[in-house]
Every structure is written in C-alpha cells, then in structure tokens.
Amino acid sequence: MRKKGRITKNREYQQVFRNGTSVATRTFVLYQLRNNQSENRVGFVVSKKIGNAVTRNRAKRLMRESYRLCAGKLRRGYDLVLIARPAAAKMNFMQAAAEMEKVLQRGGLFSVADT
C-alpha cells in the first residue's frame, strides 16, 4: 500500500474518530470520514487486547490483504480506519475477507456499479 493511501499521523486518526461515522461487525469496526481527495486513505488499528505481537501482526496482515482485495470496488474520497476486535485473532483469510466485505458494505462504501 502506497504511503499516499495510508493514514499515518495521530491527528489524522483522531480527526476520523471524532468527526467520522462508524459501523461494526463482530470482527471489525470501521470509522469513515469524507476527505474530498481523489483516493481513499486507510489506517489499521490492532490493540494489545487482541494478543501478543505475533497475533496482532497476523491480524493486521489479514486486514490489509482483505482491504486490498476490496479496494478497487470502493467509492473514492474517504479516510477509513479499520479496528480489529478480539474475534479477528482467531479467523482465517476467507473469514477475514468476508467480514471485511461485510463491514465495508454496511458503511455504504461500495460503488453503485458493483453492488
């Protein structure tokens, strides 16, 4: 994922948390905020409640890859923050991809042509 497509600064995360809207599934929480740019920016959050470093890194890799597969179908111009819940630590890739699609669908981010 290119740097231009990532949320990197704490104040950017805080802005999305404060001003954005959220939707949730049992595995992920999605915060979204319109950014009026030509492409989406995304940030991934996995807290220490999820498990040790190995577990957190695995959850983050699953989230990144699941998002990457859906990214081409999404509307443009949003800042997205995806937060893993404890159930994310126990899932395989197919479950992660299905949950990612579900949370993005609930957020209304899929473009009209692809729904």
ZIGI-V417204 format. One line per field, one symbol per residue. ss: DSSP state (H for helix, E for strand, - for the rest). phi: phi as a letter, one per 40 degrees, with the letter a starting at -180 (. if undefined). burial: 1 if it has 16 or more other C-alpha atoms within 10 Angstrom, else 0. A space follows every 10 residues. Layout:
# ZIGI-V417204
ss=???
phi=???
burial=???
This chain:
# ZIGI-V417204
ss=--HHHE---H HHHHHHHHH- EEEE---EEE EEEE------ EEEEE----- --HHHHHHHH HHHHHHHHHH H--E---EEE EEEE-HHHHH --HHHHHHHH HHHHHH---E -HHH-
phi=.ccccbcbcd ccccccccbc bbbabcbbbb bbacbfbcac bbbbbbcccc icdccccccc cccccccdcc dcccccgbcb bbbccdcccb cccccccccc cccccccgcc ccccc
burial=0000011000 0010011001 0111001111 1110000001 1111110001 0000110011 0111111000 1001010111 1111110110 0000011011 1011001011 00000
